[in-house]
Amino acid sequence: MNLAGLILKSAGWRFSVNVDMPDKCIICVAPHTSNWDFILGELCIRSKGMTAGFMMKDTWFFFPLGFLLKAIGGVPVAQHRRTNVSAGVVAQMAQRRRLAIAVTPEGTRSLNPNWHKGFLHIARDSRVPVLLAYIDYKHKHVCIDKAFEPTGDVEADLLAIKRYYSSHAFARFPEKFSTGL
């Protein structure tokens, strides 16, 4: 067992992967109500010898933290300027043989029932599946649970994903999590 696995185990957490991991994918992770979600996610992925990039608000990429975040796979996202983040990620998907990008569709640790749809556009345009992963603080379990193939109907896809998370999510701060359903 590696260091990340030992840390998870000693804290009483477990991580499972219920799907075959494709070479390229988007990993949709919810709920996201705490900074601990990021740490748990990194420990889980690394405990299995896997890596995943992640999209994060660009304001976190300040010196010297920005160097570390980029080194472990961080992709800065400018939230307050109109930028085409998805085109950049789609280009990276096309160029690389293996790439998993983790996203939190809520886009914030605060209550937000209006989830972002960019990850679905990226998956559709890259022709990669979306893997649904949940964090269950009640049972101390993180799981990459299901592969979701985008249909191209972003609204219907987001609704299906929200329905999934309505029954698979035990947030650290439940009052900050909503699917809006």
HELIX and SHEET records of a PDB file:
HELIX    1   1 LEU A    3  SER A   10  1                                   8    
HELIX    2   2 TRP A   36  SER A   47  1                                  12    
HELIX    3   3 ASP A   58  TRP A   60  5                                   3    
HELIX    4   4 LEU A   65  ALA A   71  1                                   7    
HELIX    5   5 VAL A   85  GLN A   95  1                                  11    
HELIX    6   6 GLY A  118  SER A  126  1                                   9    
HELIX    7   7 VAL A  154  SER A  166  1                                  13    
HELIX    8   8 PRO A  174  LYS A  176  5                                   3    
SHEET    1   A 7 ARG A  14  VAL A  17  0                                        
SHEET    2   A 7 HIS A 141  PHE A 148  1                                        
SHEET    3   A 7 VAL A 130  ASP A 136 -1                                        
SHEET    4   A 7 LYS A  24  ALA A  30  1                                        
SHEET    5   A 7 LEU A  99  VAL A 103  1                                        
SHEET    6   A 7 GLY A  53  LYS A  57  1                                        
SHEET    7   A 7 GLY A  74  VAL A  77  1                                        
END                                                                             
